[in-house]
Amino acid sequence: VLLMDEPSMGLAPALVQTNFELIQQIHEEGVAIFMVEQNANMALSIADRGWVLQTGRVVLDDSAEALLANPELRASYLGEGNR
């Protein structure tokens, strides 16, 4: 198990992409990864599952694919207002 806390914090966008590509490769090699990350779009793009915390409590728990498709989550947490 690999624990990661904000692996993209403070990095330039190009480095964030490279960093997440490396994390994805590690995952594909069979390593379980538990990551805390504010860049939810990037984290969920490589995740199997996600949890959304609000004031220290889990308010959503689903597959990464379902979380990315959730319109309420996208509006509230991923910076996509009603379009």
Contacts in CASP RR format, 6 or more apart in sequence:
PFRMAT RR
TARGET T0000
AUTHOR 0000-0000-0000
METHOD contacts of the structure
MODEL  1
VLLMDEPSMGLAPALVQTNFELIQQIHEEGVAIFMVEQNANMALSIADRG
WVLQTGRVVLDDSAEALLANPELRASYLGEGNR
1 31 0 8 1.000
1 32 0 8 1.000
1 33 0 8 1.000
1 34 0 8 1.000
2 26 0 8 1.000
2 31 0 8 1.000
2 32 0 8 1.000
2 33 0 8 1.000
2 34 0 8 1.000
3 33 0 8 1.000
3 34 0 8 1.000
3 35 0 8 1.000
4 23 0 8 1.000
4 33 0 8 1.000
4 34 0 8 1.000
4 35 0 8 1.000
4 36 0 8 1.000
4 37 0 8 1.000
5 35 0 8 1.000
5 36 0 8 1.000
6 36 0 8 1.000
6 37 0 8 1.000
6 38 0 8 1.000
7 19 0 8 1.000
7 20 0 8 1.000
7 23 0 8 1.000
7 35 0 8 1.000
7 37 0 8 1.000
8 16 0 8 1.000
8 19 0 8 1.000
8 20 0 8 1.000
8 37 0 8 1.000
8 38 0 8 1.000
8 39 0 8 1.000
8 42 0 8 1.000
9 38 0 8 1.000
11 19 0 8 1.000
16 39 0 8 1.000
16 42 0 8 1.000
20 42 0 8 1.000
20 43 0 8 1.000
20 45 0 8 1.000
20 46 0 8 1.000
23 33 0 8 1.000
23 35 0 8 1.000
23 46 0 8 1.000
24 46 0 8 1.000
26 33 0 8 1.000
27 33 0 8 1.000
27 46 0 8 1.000
35 43 0 8 1.000
35 47 0 8 1.000
37 43 0 8 1.000
40 77 0 8 1.000
40 78 0 8 1.000
41 68 0 8 1.000
41 78 0 8 1.000
44 50 0 8 1.000
44 64 0 8 1.000
44 67 0 8 1.000
44 68 0 8 1.000
45 64 0 8 1.000
45 68 0 8 1.000
46 64 0 8 1.000
47 64 0 8 1.000
48 63 0 8 1.000
48 64 0 8 1.000
49 61 0 8 1.000
49 62 0 8 1.000
49 63 0 8 1.000
49 64 0 8 1.000
50 60 0 8 1.000
50 61 0 8 1.000
50 62 0 8 1.000
50 63 0 8 1.000
50 64 0 8 1.000
50 67 0 8 1.000
51 58 0 8 1.000
51 60 0 8 1.000
51 61 0 8 1.000
52 58 0 8 1.000
52 59 0 8 1.000
52 60 0 8 1.000
52 61 0 8 1.000
52 67 0 8 1.000
52 73 0 8 1.000
52 77 0 8 1.000
53 59 0 8 1.000
60 67 0 8 1.000
60 70 0 8 1.000
60 73 0 8 1.000
62 70 0 8 1.000
67 73 0 8 1.000
68 74 0 8 1.000
74 80 0 8 1.000
74 81 0 8 1.000
75 81 0 8 1.000
75 82 0 8 1.000
END
